[in-house]
């Protein structure tokens, strides 16, 4: 597995249609050039040129239309979406965002039984339409229990929609907005489709200072008929949560793309800058920062790629993706922040310059952990799986690399969004036991102590209701899951032992950091503190391994990519 390099593109996906899309997308951005890219960003220019390109090449239509609703190459294939996500993140979050919000807007539509509206949507996609997801509200955020959007009956099969929505990407130009609301008098939840150009649709404003249009809109007795209804009751509720299950996964790939471009720019700058009669890249602390940044970035990519395999392998009997997806959302995006922080400490003042990609990356990387549920919300979700993950394993057939030509039908038929505590996982221990790498062994020992902590110093009822305590606990659990899938994918991809051991060097350090945080929580007991002390370990030091990763993997990237001006 390699970092994306548009100038020396190595296609790893077998689909020629995707490869053609990626080639054309890269050519679009490289022809546009960094100067124009930055000018549009600084001037907050709506990216109509990109939308026109997508329309002309039918990119969204090809990648986001399920099989049977479009052309012969049209399908919803998560492995293709990952690759396109990464390319859009590489060139700018705003371009990724219009794609991401379209994915969210399409979720309730493709999950619906309204065939007429699904056919209409396919036509709109083919015509270059973008879509929006009308879920959040100004007063309630994403608390969908408290939705104030009302769909009021005014006759047989006729309604008017009354209410407002907030934080709605693409709300200015969406062909359809999948809008969540309630029927009066406990009539239940409902999803319905509205047109952003309708006279009863008031576009209030863009609530952000970015190129992306994140709207506030109001529906003033907007007319709705049964033909516009997507789902009702439990189906509407499930559509909301299951759409987020699909959409939140993409955020990790946006972070990967951003960090990759920033990495190239950073190493090009540092490698050509001399201070105190030394190149910046010769300083020991800079070497450590670059190796850590590269190792964290490759770990992000290994985990997100492996999680996609489980996402595509999902079924009513195998819902492990409901753990792995929020880990992609929470862990990969926060690791993206770590990568940018490390690189910024290297390039320092350069990172503020307005003509750099890094200046944009440093701003945008902060947003991804905060979209589709905060880090805290996703950790609270993740800890629900902890008991079964450690203590109640199930047998599953091994999941291989899943990049075959196939529509991901299950994503739009996920079923009820409940029963998370009943989901079981394959035993995590064999993949760790099968490695002889020193830092993997230390990490394995830390996991064993944490498992013993859960058995012998089990958090009491009060601690299990203490969100602050659970967040610290959840960070450690998340790290275990992260390490498991990284190791699985390293074997599949043939990742070098040097890089894998270097990845687990920072994993051991992070485990120790989170153990110390748990140790310091107000409610941690003496017995729990003792376990935390035992989890704190030093990573195995290997100067030879470090130098090989530095020279062969990291510094070899100097000059490998520079965006066209």
C-alpha positions as CSV (number, residue, x, y, z in Angstrom):
1,X,0.0,0.0,0.0
2,X,1.3,3.4,-1.0
3,X,0.5,7.0,-0.5
4,X,-1.5,8.6,-3.4
5,X,0.8,10.4,-5.8
6,X,-1.0,12.0,-8.7
7,X,2.2,12.5,-10.7
8,X,3.2,8.8,-10.4
9,X,-0.2,7.3,-10.1
10,X,-0.3,3.6,-9.3
11,X,-3.8,2.1,-9.9
12,X,-4.5,-0.6,-7.4
13,X,-8.2,-1.0,-8.0
14,X,-9.1,-3.5,-10.7
15,X,-12.0,-1.5,-12.2
16,X,-11.1,0.3,-15.4
17,X,-14.1,2.7,-15.1
18,X,-12.9,3.9,-11.7
19,X,-9.3,4.3,-13.0
20,X,-10.6,6.4,-15.8
21,X,-12.6,8.6,-13.4
22,X,-9.6,9.1,-11.1
23,X,-7.4,10.0,-14.1
24,X,-9.8,12.6,-15.3
25,X,-10.4,14.0,-11.8
26,X,-6.7,14.4,-11.2
27,X,-6.3,16.0,-14.6
28,X,-9.1,18.4,-13.7
29,X,-7.4,19.6,-10.6
30,X,-3.8,19.6,-11.9
31,X,-5.0,21.7,-14.9
32,X,-6.8,24.1,-12.6
33,X,-3.6,24.4,-10.6
34,X,-2.7,25.3,-7.1
35,X,-2.8,29.0,-7.6
36,X,-6.4,29.0,-8.8
37,X,-7.3,26.3,-6.2
38,X,-6.1,28.6,-3.4
39,X,-7.7,31.8,-4.9
40,X,-11.1,30.1,-5.0
41,X,-10.6,28.9,-1.4
42,X,-9.6,32.4,-0.1
43,X,-12.4,34.1,-2.0
44,X,-15.0,31.4,-1.0
45,X,-15.9,30.8,-4.6
46,X,-18.7,28.3,-5.2
47,X,-17.1,25.4,-7.0
48,X,-19.4,25.4,-10.1
49,X,-16.5,24.4,-12.3
50,X,-16.1,21.1,-10.3
51,X,-19.9,20.4,-10.4
52,X,-19.9,21.1,-14.2
53,X,-17.0,18.6,-14.5
54,X,-18.8,16.0,-12.5
55,X,-21.9,16.5,-14.6
56,X,-20.0,16.3,-17.9
57,X,-18.2,13.1,-16.9
58,X,-21.3,11.6,-15.1
59,X,-19.0,10.8,-12.1
60,X,-21.6,11.0,-9.3
61,X,-24.1,9.2,-11.5
62,X,-21.6,6.3,-12.1
63,X,-20.4,5.9,-8.6
64,X,-23.6,6.7,-6.6
65,X,-26.4,5.1,-8.6
66,X,-27.1,1.5,-7.4
67,X,-27.1,-1.3,-9.9
68,X,-30.4,-1.5,-11.9
69,X,-31.1,2.3,-11.9
70,X,-28.5,3.5,-14.4
71,X,-26.0,2.5,-17.0
72,X,-24.0,-0.8,-17.2
73,X,-21.1,0.6,-15.1
74,X,-23.3,2.3,-12.6
75,X,-23.2,0.7,-9.1
76,X,-22.7,1.6,-5.4
77,X,-19.4,0.0,-4.7
78,X,-17.7,1.1,-1.5
79,X,-14.3,0.1,-2.7
80,X,-14.6,2.6,-5.6
81,X,-16.0,5.2,-3.3
82,X,-12.9,4.9,-1.0
83,X,-10.5,5.7,-3.9
84,X,-12.6,8.7,-5.1
85,X,-12.9,10.0,-1.5
86,X,-9.2,10.0,-1.2
87,X,-8.6,12.0,-4.4
88,X,-11.1,14.6,-3.5
89,X,-9.7,15.0,0.0
90,X,-6.2,15.3,-1.5
91,X,-7.3,18.4,-3.5
92,X,-9.6,20.1,-1.0
93,X,-12.2,19.4,1.6
94,X,-14.8,21.5,-0.1
95,X,-14.8,19.2,-3.2
96,X,-15.0,16.2,-0.9
97,X,-17.8,17.8,1.0
98,X,-20.2,18.3,-2.0
99,X,-19.7,14.6,-2.7
100,X,-20.1,13.5,0.9
101,X,-23.3,15.5,1.4
102,X,-24.7,14.1,-1.9
103,X,-24.0,10.6,-0.5
104,X,-25.9,11.5,2.7
105,X,-28.8,12.9,0.7
106,X,-29.1,9.8,-1.4
107,X,-29.1,7.4,1.6
108,X,-32.8,7.8,2.5
109,X,-33.8,7.7,-1.1
110,X,-32.0,4.5,-2.0
111,X,-33.3,3.0,1.3
112,X,-36.9,3.9,0.4
113,X,-39.6,1.8,-1.2
114,X,-40.7,4.7,-3.3
115,X,-39.6,3.4,-6.7
116,X,-40.9,6.3,-8.7
117,X,-38.8,8.7,-6.7
118,X,-35.8,6.5,-6.9
119,X,-36.1,6.5,-10.7
120,X,-36.4,10.2,-10.7
121,X,-33.3,10.5,-8.5
122,X,-31.3,8.3,-10.9
123,X,-32.3,10.7,-13.8
124,X,-31.3,13.7,-11.7
125,X,-27.9,12.2,-10.9
126,X,-27.4,11.4,-14.6
127,X,-28.1,15.1,-15.3
128,X,-25.4,16.1,-12.9
129,X,-27.6,16.8,-9.8
130,X,-26.2,17.1,-6.3
131,X,-28.2,16.2,-3.1
132,X,-28.6,17.2,0.5
133,X,-29.5,15.6,3.8
134,X,-32.0,17.6,5.8
135,X,-31.5,16.1,9.3
136,X,-29.9,18.6,11.7
137,X,-31.7,21.6,13.2
138,X,-30.5,24.9,14.8
139,X,-31.9,24.3,18.2
140,X,-31.3,20.6,18.4
141,X,-28.3,19.8,16.3
142,X,-28.5,16.1,15.3
143,X,-30.8,15.2,18.1
144,X,-33.4,13.7,15.8
145,X,-35.7,12.8,18.8
146,X,-36.5,16.5,19.1
147,X,-37.1,17.4,15.4
148,X,-39.3,20.5,15.0
149,X,-39.9,20.0,11.3
150,X,-43.6,19.1,10.9
151,X,-45.4,17.5,8.0
152,X,-49.0,18.5,8.4
153,X,-51.9,16.6,6.6
154,X,-54.1,18.9,4.6
155,X,-56.1,16.4,2.6
156,X,-56.0,12.9,1.2
157,X,-52.4,12.2,0.4
158,X,-51.5,15.9,0.7
159,X,-49.4,17.7,3.3
160,X,-47.5,20.9,4.0
161,X,-44.0,20.9,5.6
162,X,-43.3,23.6,8.1
163,X,-40.0,24.1,9.9
164,X,-36.3,24.8,9.5
165,X,-33.1,22.9,9.1
166,X,-29.5,23.9,9.9
167,X,-26.0,22.6,9.0
168,X,-27.3,21.4,5.6
169,X,-24.6,21.0,3.0
170,X,-25.6,21.6,-0.7
171,X,-28.8,23.2,0.5
172,X,-28.4,26.0,-2.1
173,X,-28.3,23.8,-5.2
174,X,-29.6,20.4,-4.2
175,X,-31.8,18.7,-6.8
176,X,-33.5,17.0,-3.8
177,X,-33.2,17.4,-0.1
178,X,-34.0,14.3,1.9
179,X,-35.8,16.0,4.8
180,X,-36.5,14.4,8.2
181,X,-39.5,15.5,10.2
182,X,-42.5,14.4,12.3
183,X,-46.1,13.9,11.7
184,X,-48.3,15.7,14.3
185,X,-50.0,14.1,17.2
186,X,-47.4,11.4,17.6
187,X,-47.9,10.3,14.0
188,X,-44.3,9.2,14.0
189,X,-41.2,10.2,12.0
190,X,-41.1,10.8,8.3
191,X,-38.6,11.4,5.5
192,X,-39.7,13.4,2.4
193,X,-38.0,14.9,-0.6
194,X,-38.0,18.7,-1.3
195,X,-36.7,20.8,-4.2
196,X,-34.3,23.6,-3.1
197,X,-35.6,25.8,-6.0
198,X,-39.2,25.7,-4.9
199,X,-40.8,29.0,-3.9
200,X,-41.8,27.7,-0.5
201,X,-38.2,26.7,0.2
202,X,-36.4,29.7,1.8
203,X,-32.6,29.5,1.6
204,X,-31.6,31.7,4.6
205,X,-27.8,31.8,4.4
206,X,-24.5,30.0,4.3
207,X,-23.6,29.5,8.0
208,X,-19.9,28.9,7.3
209,X,-17.1,31.1,5.9
210,X,-16.0,28.5,3.4
211,X,-16.4,27.6,-0.3
212,X,-18.9,24.9,0.7
213,X,-22.5,26.0,1.2
214,X,-23.7,24.8,4.6
215,X,-27.2,26.1,4.7
216,X,-29.9,27.2,6.9
217,X,-33.3,26.8,5.2
218,X,-36.9,27.1,6.1
219,X,-40.0,25.4,4.6
220,X,-43.0,27.7,4.6
221,X,-45.9,25.3,4.2
222,X,-44.0,23.5,1.4
223,X,-46.5,21.3,-0.5
224,X,-45.8,17.6,-0.2
225,X,-47.7,14.6,-1.6
226,X,-47.5,10.9,-1.0
227,X,-45.3,10.8,-4.1
228,X,-42.7,12.8,-2.2
229,X,-42.7,10.5,1.0
230,X,-39.6,8.4,1.3
231,X,-40.3,6.5,4.6
232,X,-42.4,6.7,7.8
233,X,-42.2,5.6,11.4
234,X,-39.5,3.1,12.2
235,X,-38.3,3.0,8.6
236,X,-37.7,6.7,8.6
237,X,-35.8,6.5,11.9
238,X,-33.7,3.6,10.6
239,X,-33.0,5.4,7.4
240,X,-31.6,8.4,9.3
241,X,-29.2,6.2,11.4
242,X,-28.3,3.8,8.6
243,X,-27.5,6.7,6.3
244,X,-25.1,8.0,8.9
245,X,-23.6,4.5,9.1
246,X,-22.7,4.8,5.4
247,X,-21.7,8.5,5.4
248,X,-19.5,8.6,8.5
249,X,-17.1,6.1,7.0
250,X,-16.1,8.5,4.2
251,X,-14.7,11.1,6.7
252,X,-11.6,8.9,7.3
253,X,-10.7,9.0,3.6
254,X,-11.2,12.7,3.4
255,X,-8.6,13.0,6.2
256,X,-6.2,10.6,4.5
257,X,-6.3,12.6,1.3
258,X,-5.7,15.9,3.1
259,X,-2.8,14.6,5.1
260,X,-1.2,13.0,2.0
261,X,-1.0,16.3,0.1
262,X,0.2,18.1,3.2
263,X,2.9,15.5,3.7
264,X,4.3,16.0,0.3
265,X,4.3,19.8,0.7
266,X,5.9,19.6,4.1
267,X,8.8,17.3,3.2
268,X,9.5,19.3,0.0
269,X,9.9,22.4,2.1
270,X,11.9,20.9,5.0
271,X,14.2,18.9,2.7
272,X,15.3,22.1,0.8
273,X,15.6,24.4,3.8
274,X,18.9,25.0,5.6
275,X,19.2,26.2,9.2
276,X,22.4,26.5,11.2
277,X,24.4,24.8,8.4
278,X,22.1,21.8,8.4
279,X,19.1,20.8,6.4
280,X,15.9,20.8,8.5
281,X,15.5,17.1,7.7
282,X,18.9,16.4,9.4
283,X,17.6,17.4,12.9
284,X,16.9,14.4,15.1
285,X,13.5,15.8,16.3
286,X,12.4,16.4,12.7
287,X,13.3,12.9,11.8
288,X,11.1,11.6,14.6
289,X,8.2,13.9,13.6
290,X,8.4,12.8,10.0
291,X,8.6,9.1,10.8
292,X,5.7,9.5,13.3
293,X,3.6,11.4,10.8
294,X,4.2,8.9,8.0
295,X,3.6,5.9,10.2
296,X,0.3,7.4,11.5
297,X,-0.8,8.2,8.0
298,X,0.0,4.7,6.7
299,X,-1.9,3.3,9.7
300,X,-4.9,5.4,8.8
301,X,-4.9,4.1,5.3
302,X,-4.4,0.5,6.4
303,X,-7.2,0.6,8.9
304,X,-9.7,2.5,6.6
305,X,-9.0,0.1,3.7
306,X,-9.5,-3.0,5.9
307,X,-12.7,-1.6,7.4
308,X,-14.1,-1.3,3.9
309,X,-13.7,-5.0,3.4
310,X,-15.9,-5.7,6.4
311,X,-18.4,-3.0,5.2
312,X,-18.8,-4.8,1.8
313,X,-18.9,-8.2,3.5
314,X,-21.8,-7.1,5.8
315,X,-25.1,-9.0,6.1
316,X,-27.9,-9.3,8.7
317,X,-25.7,-12.0,10.3
318,X,-22.5,-10.0,10.2
319,X,-22.7,-6.4,11.3
320,X,-19.2,-5.9,12.6
321,X,-19.0,-2.8,10.4
322,X,-21.1,-1.0,13.0
323,X,-18.0,-1.0,15.2
324,X,-15.4,-0.5,12.5
325,X,-17.1,2.4,10.7
326,X,-17.3,4.7,13.8
327,X,-13.7,3.8,14.5
328,X,-12.8,5.1,11.0
329,X,-14.8,8.2,11.7
330,X,-13.4,8.8,15.2
331,X,-9.9,7.4,15.1
332,X,-8.8,8.0,11.5
333,X,-10.0,11.7,11.6
334,X,-8.3,12.4,14.9
335,X,-5.1,10.7,13.7
336,X,-5.3,13.1,10.8
337,X,-5.1,16.0,13.2
338,X,-2.1,14.4,14.8
339,X,-0.4,14.1,11.4
340,X,-1.0,17.7,10.6
341,X,0.2,18.8,14.0
342,X,3.5,16.9,13.6
343,X,4.0,18.3,10.1
344,X,3.2,21.8,11.2
345,X,5.8,21.6,14.0
346,X,8.3,20.8,11.3
347,X,7.4,23.5,8.8
348,X,6.4,26.1,11.4
349,X,5.6,29.5,9.9
350,X,5.4,28.1,6.4
351,X,2.2,26.5,7.4
352,X,0.5,29.9,7.7
353,X,1.4,31.1,4.2
354,X,-1.7,31.7,2.1
355,X,-0.3,30.2,-1.1
356,X,0.3,26.8,0.4
357,X,-2.0,23.8,0.4
358,X,-1.0,23.3,4.0
359,X,-2.7,26.5,5.2
360,X,-6.0,25.1,3.9
361,X,-5.3,21.6,5.2
362,X,-4.5,22.8,8.7
363,X,-7.9,24.5,8.9
364,X,-10.0,21.8,7.2
365,X,-8.5,18.8,9.1
366,X,-10.1,20.1,12.2
367,X,-13.6,19.7,10.8
368,X,-13.7,16.0,10.0
369,X,-13.7,14.7,13.7
370,X,-16.6,17.0,14.3
371,X,-18.9,16.0,11.5
372,X,-21.4,13.1,11.5
373,X,-21.3,12.9,15.3
374,X,-18.5,14.3,17.5
375,X,-15.6,12.1,18.7
376,X,-17.4,11.8,22.0
377,X,-20.6,10.6,20.4
378,X,-18.7,8.0,18.4
379,X,-16.7,6.7,21.4
380,X,-20.0,6.4,23.4
381,X,-21.2,4.2,20.5
382,X,-18.0,2.2,20.3
383,X,-17.9,1.2,23.9
384,X,-21.3,-0.6,23.5
385,X,-19.4,-3.3,21.6
386,X,-16.6,-3.8,24.1
387,X,-18.1,-6.7,26.1
388,X,-18.6,-8.9,23.1
389,X,-15.4,-7.8,21.4
390,X,-13.3,-9.1,24.3
391,X,-15.4,-11.9,25.8
392,X,-18.0,-13.3,23.5
393,X,-16.4,-14.2,20.1
394,X,-18.1,-15.8,17.2
395,X,-16.8,-17.8,14.2
396,X,-16.9,-16.1,10.8
397,X,-15.5,-17.0,7.5
398,X,-12.3,-15.0,6.8
399,X,-12.9,-11.7,5.0
400,X,-10.6,-11.2,2.1
401,X,-9.8,-8.0,0.1
402,X,-13.2,-6.9,-1.3
403,X,-12.7,-5.0,-4.5
404,X,-14.8,-7.2,-6.7
405,X,-17.4,-5.8,-9.2
406,X,-20.5,-5.9,-7.1
407,X,-23.2,-3.6,-6.0
408,X,-23.4,-3.2,-2.2
409,X,-27.0,-4.0,-1.8
410,X,-27.0,-4.5,1.9
411,X,-26.1,-0.9,2.6
412,X,-29.6,0.1,1.6
413,X,-31.2,-2.7,3.5
414,X,-29.4,-2.7,6.8
415,X,-32.5,-3.4,8.8
416,X,-33.4,-2.0,12.3
417,X,-30.8,0.4,13.8
418,X,-30.7,-1.4,17.1
419,X,-29.3,-4.4,18.9
420,X,-25.7,-3.2,18.9
421,X,-24.9,-5.0,22.1
422,X,-25.8,-8.3,20.5
423,X,-23.2,-8.0,17.6
424,X,-20.3,-10.4,18.0
425,X,-16.8,-10.3,16.6
426,X,-14.1,-12.7,15.6
427,X,-11.3,-13.3,18.1
428,X,-8.8,-10.5,17.9
429,X,-6.0,-12.4,19.5
430,X,-4.7,-14.7,16.7
431,X,-3.6,-11.8,14.5
432,X,-1.5,-10.4,17.4
433,X,-0.2,-13.8,18.5
434,X,0.9,-14.5,14.9
435,X,3.4,-11.6,14.9
436,X,6.9,-11.8,16.2
437,X,7.6,-8.0,15.8
438,X,8.8,-6.5,19.1
439,X,6.3,-3.6,19.3
440,X,3.4,-5.8,18.3
441,X,4.3,-8.1,21.2
442,X,4.4,-5.2,23.7
443,X,1.1,-4.0,22.4
444,X,-0.3,-7.5,22.8
445,X,0.8,-7.5,26.4
446,X,-0.9,-4.1,27.0
447,X,-4.1,-5.5,25.5
448,X,-3.9,-8.5,27.8
449,X,-3.6,-6.3,30.9
450,X,-6.5,-4.1,29.7
451,X,-8.7,-7.3,29.2
452,X,-7.7,-8.3,32.8
453,X,-8.7,-4.8,33.9
454,X,-12.2,-5.3,32.5
455,X,-12.5,-8.7,34.2
456,X,-11.1,-8.0,37.6
457,X,-11.6,-4.2,38.1
458,X,-14.8,-3.9,36.1
459,X,-16.1,-0.3,36.0
460,X,-19.0,0.0,38.5
461,X,-22.4,1.3,37.7
462,X,-21.5,4.9,38.5
463,X,-18.4,4.8,36.3
464,X,-20.4,3.3,33.4
465,X,-22.6,6.3,33.6
466,X,-19.7,8.7,33.8
467,X,-19.1,9.9,30.2
468,X,-15.7,11.4,31.1
469,X,-14.5,8.0,32.4
470,X,-16.0,6.1,29.5
471,X,-14.3,8.3,27.0
472,X,-10.9,7.4,28.5
473,X,-11.8,3.7,28.5
474,X,-13.1,4.0,25.0
475,X,-9.8,5.4,23.7
476,X,-8.0,2.3,24.8
477,X,-10.6,0.0,23.4
478,X,-10.6,1.9,20.1
479,X,-6.8,1.5,19.9
480,X,-7.1,-2.3,20.2
481,X,-9.6,-2.4,17.3
482,X,-7.4,-0.1,15.3
483,X,-4.3,-2.3,15.9
484,X,-6.2,-5.5,14.9
485,X,-7.4,-4.3,11.5
486,X,-4.0,-2.6,10.8
487,X,-2.3,-6.0,11.3
488,X,-4.8,-7.9,9.3
489,X,-4.4,-5.5,6.4
490,X,-0.6,-5.3,6.6
491,X,-0.6,-9.1,5.9
492,X,-2.9,-8.7,3.0
493,X,-1.0,-5.8,1.5
494,X,2.5,-7.2,2.2
495,X,3.5,-4.2,4.3
496,X,7.1,-4.4,5.4
497,X,7.9,-5.6,8.9
498,X,9.9,-2.4,9.5
499,X,6.9,-0.2,8.8
500,X,4.5,-2.4,10.8
501,X,6.9,-2.4,13.8
502,X,7.3,1.4,13.5
503,X,3.5,1.8,13.4
504,X,3.2,-0.2,16.6
505,X,6.0,1.9,18.1
506,X,3.5,4.9,18.2
507,X,0.7,2.5,19.1
508,X,2.5,1.4,22.3
509,X,3.1,5.0,23.2
510,X,-0.5,6.0,22.6
511,X,-1.7,3.0,24.7
512,X,0.5,4.2,27.5
513,X,-0.8,7.8,27.1
514,X,-4.4,6.7,27.3
515,X,-3.7,4.4,30.3
516,X,-2.2,7.4,32.1
517,X,-5.3,9.5,31.3
518,X,-7.5,6.7,32.7
519,X,-5.3,6.5,35.8
520,X,-5.9,10.2,36.4
521,X,-9.7,10.2,36.2
522,X,-11.4,11.3,39.5
523,X,-13.3,8.1,39.9
524,X,-10.6,5.6,39.1
525,X,-10.1,3.1,42.0
526,X,-6.8,2.0,43.5
527,X,-7.1,-1.4,41.8
528,X,-7.9,0.2,38.5
529,X,-4.9,2.5,38.9
530,X,-2.7,-0.5,39.4
531,X,-3.8,-2.0,36.1
532,X,-3.2,1.4,34.4
533,X,0.4,1.5,35.7
534,X,1.0,-1.9,34.3
535,X,-0.3,-0.8,30.9
536,X,2.3,2.0,30.6
537,X,5.1,0.6,28.6
538,X,8.0,1.8,26.6
539,X,8.1,1.0,22.9
540,X,11.0,-1.2,21.6
541,X,13.8,0.9,20.3
542,X,15.5,-0.2,17.0
543,X,17.8,2.5,15.5
544,X,18.2,0.4,12.3
545,X,14.5,-0.1,11.7
546,X,13.9,3.6,12.3
547,X,16.6,4.6,9.8
548,X,15.3,2.3,7.2
549,X,11.8,3.7,7.5
550,X,13.2,7.2,7.5
551,X,15.4,6.8,4.4
552,X,13.5,4.2,2.3
553,X,9.9,5.3,3.0
554,X,9.8,8.9,4.3
555,X,12.7,10.9,2.9
556,X,12.4,9.0,-0.4
557,X,9.2,11.1,-0.9
558,X,11.0,14.4,-1.1
559,X,10.3,15.9,-4.5
560,X,8.0,13.0,-5.4
561,X,5.0,15.3,-5.9
562,X,4.3,19.0,-6.3
563,X,1.0,20.3,-7.6
564,X,0.9,22.1,-10.9
565,X,0.9,25.9,-10.3
